[in-house]
């Protein structure tokens, strides 16, 4: 079993973890309704995907 010979310093440990931050979710605009949506996903507000209606969305009164 591998055992480290020296203690890893806090600076070296934190430099290694510098790339572990969570990046914000990317969003695109729906061409049908203009709402923000996730790329390559069905628009939750109008139910369209790639300019086709794929979900029936109930309209609010």
HELIX and SHEET records of a PDB file:
HELIX    1   1 UNK A   10  UNK A   16  1                                   7    
HELIX    2   2 UNK A   17  UNK A   19  5                                   3    
SHEET    1   A 2 UNK A  28  UNK A  29  0                                        
SHEET    2   A 2 UNK A  36  UNK A  37 -1                                        
SHEET    1   B 2 UNK A  48  UNK A  49  0                                        
SHEET    2   B 2 UNK A  52  UNK A  53 -1                                        
END                                                                             
